Amino acid sequence: MGNRSKKRKKTAQTANFLRAYRLGVDFWGLGLFGVLFILNLACWCALPNVYFCKASSVGMYAAAYVLQAVACLILTFVRHEDEDRDPNFSSALFLFFAIAALLSVVSWIFYLAQYLNWAVLIFLAVFPTAAVALLACMRRNWFALVPTAVSFALWLALVIPMMA
């Protein structure tokens, strides 16, 4: 009897968790998606991805981008019902998000200018995914953290061997 009530309680908690999310458009997620992927498209069109597109890593490279895009799309179209429309601009989480997004843009600019060293590659791996993860935490969108974490692991798996 005890196991059955625990199972019902857990099922009810899961159902309540899922009911807290609604489909809608979050413009913060859409903006981050636009910034990150416009820079990626500019990079793909402007110069060849010499560092990232080696024959052995093309699949991981594509998977990392796809997972990052999935996380941004989840942030854009799945909303937590308790989230505020505007984020708290004075919070430390928003400050870290803004810094991560800015460093992501700066690292892409260095990459497009062909100033390539280990720091630029690490920044390209860390800061776009950090911006997505911080926005997910700020918007209480826990579904976006799973593809973000896997994308982050793939980026690190791509970048760390290049530094040797």
C-alpha positions, 0 to 999 in steps of 0.5 A: 500500500505504501509503494502505491501511494508513493507512486501516485504522489510522484506521478502527481508531482510530474503532472504538476511540473508538466502543467507549469509549461505552456507553448508560446513565444519568448522574445528573449529566447528568440533574440538569443537564437537569432544572435547565435545563429546569425553569427554561425551562418556568417562564419559558415559563409565567410570562411571555411571551418578549418578548426572544427570541420576535420573529417573525424569531428564533423558529426560531433560538430553538427550534433553540437550545433543541432543541440544548441539550436534545439535548446534555443528553440525550446527557450523560444517556444516553451514557456514557464507559466510563472515567468515574468515577461521581462527579466530582472535586469538587476539580478546577478543571473541576468548580468552573467547572461549578458556577459556570456552573450557579449563574450560569445559575440566577441569570440565570433568576431575574433573567429571571423577576423581569423584571429584563431588561438586556443582562447578564441576556441574555448570562448566559442565552446563555452560562452554560447552554451553558457548564455543559453544555460543562463537564459534557461535558468533565468526563464525557469525553462528546465527542458532547455538545460538537457540539450544545452548540457549535451551540447556543451560536452560536445563542444568541449570534446571538440575543442580540447584535442585541438589545444594539444 
